[in-house]
Amino acid sequence: MKIVYIDKFDHFFSSGNYITAAFKRALGVHVIKVSLETSLNRIKQIITTNRPDFVLCGKGADYFGVLLPWLNQQNILVAHWSFDRLFYLDRAKTIISKRKIYLSDLVFTTDGGCDERWKKEFGVNHITLRQGLHAPDHQWVDPIPKDFDIIFIGSVYNEYRNQLVKFLSTTYGNRFKVFGASERPQDQIRGLDLNVLLRSVKIVVGDSLPGDYYWSNRLYEQRGRGGFLLHPETVGMDQEFEIGKELVLFPRHDMNKLQKIIDHYMKHDVEREQIRRCGFDRCPIYDDRVKSLLFHVQEKIGGNYEKYI
């Protein structure tokens, strides 16, 4: 099987590169990567020359309003896979109507719990497909001693995260530290260095944009690298995760409750480490996700999916 994949591939840690590797590793699929900045004419040339089984698009671009009808004329299926929260936003209808990428034959997003409503309200063939962990990063490494126990990884860019970080700093002092706030890639912790950090601290406090059935990739990135993760309660999480067994949740705005949960797991090492290991063992990787994507594509275009497994 052959795929033309249009996305951003700027950094080694770009999801586009992870997905490409997963298609090759898990399914033996030949992936032709095309940068999103490539001109429309050049993209048409690449597709005409290679005649892919389908085209996968990550980020959208202005030329999709022309490219999608052309692909339809060529009888080539188009799938779009994105990771942003959208459906429950007030401006969702405006965004979907303006971005022609949502006219793709199949649209995969991390917005869960609303597949039928996507079709009914927007006419979009939507399938919920979460992210995952890059398989080479799914490693249980040895911890090293740290002089702090609790961390937050990510940008502190909104009111809630500022309140959360301020509370944790005030409550735990030097035992708490923030990582990943820098916008410069060279200042961010990546690869197995991140595994070592997550394995070495007792607790990582996470966050996602609030919304039912939506959560960020940190639930896979941080648990799958060996972190013990606390995350705000979110409707729908209990349908994917065994709460208390592989993941611990707390009420988003209840800092007193969060403190009690942190203090409990700081003291109960055995319980904490059992949850940490279970979260690691159960973490899905991108290989699992691309298998699911290909199943839906094959269901749409016909063909034998099993031969790729």
N, C-alpha and C positions, 0 to 999 in steps of 0.2 A: 504494500500500500504506500501511496505517496501523498503528502500533504504540503500545501503552500501555507505557511504560517506568517501572518502579518502582525507585527507587534514591535515593542521596544526591546532591544537587546543590549543596551548601553553598558550595563555592569554585569559582572559574573553572578551577582546575587539577584538579578532581574528574574521575575517569575517566568518571563518568556523563555529564558535559558533553562530554567528548571523544568518547564513543561516540555521543551524540545528534548531534553535529555531523557525524560520519563517515557516519551513516545518511543524513542530509540531503544532504551534499555528494557522496558517492560513488554513492548509489542513488536519490536523490530521494524517500526514504521520509518520510512525515509521522509525526513522533514526538511523542506527548503525554506530557510528563514529569509524573510523580506522585511527590511526596516520600514517602520511606519512613515518615514520621511521620503521613501522612494516615490518617484513620480507615477502618476496613473498610467501613462503610456508604457513605462518600464514594467510595471506590475502586470499589465496585460501581456506584454512580451514573455515574461517569465511563465505565466500561466499557460499561454498558448504553446510554448515550447515544451513544458513539462507535463501538461494534461493531468493535473492532480486528481485524486479521487474526491477530495473536497478541500475547501479553503477554510482555514481557521483564523479568526481575527481577534486580537486582544483589544487594544485601545481603538477608538474610532477616529476618523479623519474626514475632512470635508469631501474628499473624492468618493466616499462610499455611496453617495447618492447616484453617481454614475456607474461605479464599479458593480454594485449589486444587480442592477438590471442586466448589465452585460454578462455577468456570471450566470444569471438565470437563462439568458439566451444560449449560453454555452452548455446548459444543462449540468452545471457544477454546483453542488450544494455548498452553502455558506453557513458556518457556525460561528457564533460570537461568544466569547467567554470573558467575563469581567468580574471584578471583586468588590465593587463599590456598592454601598447601600443606596437604594434608589426608590423602590416601590412605595414605601410609606412616607416619602418626602412630600411636602406640600406642592413642590414644583415638578413632581414626577411626570405628570401628563405633558407638561411643556417640554421637558428634556427629551422624553421618548419620542414626541412628535417631531422634534427638530433634528435629532440624531438618527440618520438613516440606517446606522448600523443595527438598530433594533428591528429592521425589516428582514434581517437574516432568517434563513430557514429554521434554524435552531438558536435560541438564546439561552446561554448558561450563565447564571449569576449566583452570588452567595446570599441573595434575598430569599429566605426560606418561607414556607408556610403560605405561599400565595400563587402557586403555579396556575391554578384554574382562573384566578382573578386577573393574572397577566393576560390571559387569552380573552376573557370576557370583557375587560375594561379597556385593553389597549390593542387587542388583536395580535399579541406576541406569543409565539410558541416557546414558552419559558420552561426551563428545567432547573431546579436547584442543584448546584454543584459547588461544594465547598472547596477550599484550597487544601493544601497538605504540606508535608515537609519534604524537602529535597532529600532523596534516599541516602546519599553519602553523608548527610548531616545527622542521620538517625544513629548516633553512636553514644553508648553509655561510657563516658570517660571517667577517669579518677578525679575526685575533688582535690583542691589544694586549700590550705588554710587562708581565711580572709579575716580582716578586722571589722567586718560588718556582716549582718545576718539577713537583712531585708533589702530588696531592691525594687525599683520600678524601671522598666525599659521602654523608652519611647519619648516622643516629643510632648512637652507640657504646653499645650496650645489652647486649651479652653478653660472655662471657669471651673468645671468640675475637677479636671486634672490638677489645676493649680491648688484647689482646696484639698484634694487628696494628698498631693506631695507635701503641702504645708503641714497637714495634720500628721503625716508619717514622720516628717522631719522634727516637728515639735515633740511628738510623743517618744520617738526612739533615738533622736539625736544622731550620734556618729554611727549607730548600728544600722542606719538607713542610708541608701545611696541611690542616685538617679544615673542611669546609663542611656546613651542613645539620643540625647537631646540635641546633639550637634547636627547641623544640616550638611556638614562636610563628611563625605564617605570615609575619608582617611581617619577621621576621629571616632568612627563607629566600630563596635565590636562585631566581627563577622566570623563565619566558618566555625572551626572547632574551638576557637578561643571563646566563643559564646557558649558552647557546650560546657566548657570548664567553669565559666562564671556561674551558669545556672546550676550546675551540680554542686558548686562549692558553697552557695548560700542556702540558708534554711528556707526562705520564702521569697517568691517573686509575686508582687501585686500587679495584676494586669487590668486592662480596660479595653473596651470597644465602643464605637459610637452607639448610643442607646437606640434600641429598636427591636421589636419582637422578631424572633427567628433570624436575627443577624448577629454575627460576631466576627471579629477580625482573625487574621491568620495567626495571631500570637497564641491562640489556644493550641495550635499544632506546633508552631515553631518553638514555643517555650517548653511545653510538656515533652515534645518529641526529642528535645536536646537534653532532657533530664532535670528540668525545673519542677519544683513544687509550686503550683500556680493557684492563687486566689483570684477570683474574677467576679465582677458584679452579676447578680442574678439576672437572667434574660429568659423571657418566654421562649420555649422550644428547646432549650438546652438539654432538658431531661429526656428528649426523644433521641438524642445522639450520644450523650454521655451518662454514665452511671454516677450520679452526684454523690459525693462522699466516699466513693470508691476510687475514682480516677481524677476527680476534679472537685474543688471546694468553692462554693459560692458565698457571697455576702450581699446584703441589701445595699444598693448603689449609694444611697445618701446617708446611711446609718454608720457614722464613723465609730460610735461606741461599740456597736456590734462587730465591726471590723477589728477593732482593738482586741476584743475578747477572743475572736477567732485566731488572730495572730498570736496572742499570748498562749492560747491553748496549744497550738501546734509548735510553738517555740519550745515548750516544755515536754511534749509527748513525741519523742524522737521516733520511736518504733512505728506509731500510727502514721506520722508524717512521711516516713520513708517508704512505707507500704503503698501509700497513695501516690507518691512520686514515681515509684517503679511501675505501678499499674498504669498510670497516665502515659509513661514512656512506652510500655509494651503495646498499648492499644492505639497509639497515635498513627493515623493514616498518612501515607506518603503520596506524592504526586503520581507515582506509578498506579496506585489504586484509582485515583481520580481520572486519569486518561483512559483507563480501561472502561470506566463508566461512560465517559464521553463518547468513546468509539462505539460502545454498545448502542447508544441512542442514535448515532449517525448511521450505523449499519441498519438499524431498524427503519430509518427514514429512506435510505437509498437502496436497501436490499443488500444481499451478500451474506457470507458466512463469517460472523464475528468470531466464532470459536477457533478458527485457524490462526488467529492472532494471539491466542492465550497460551 
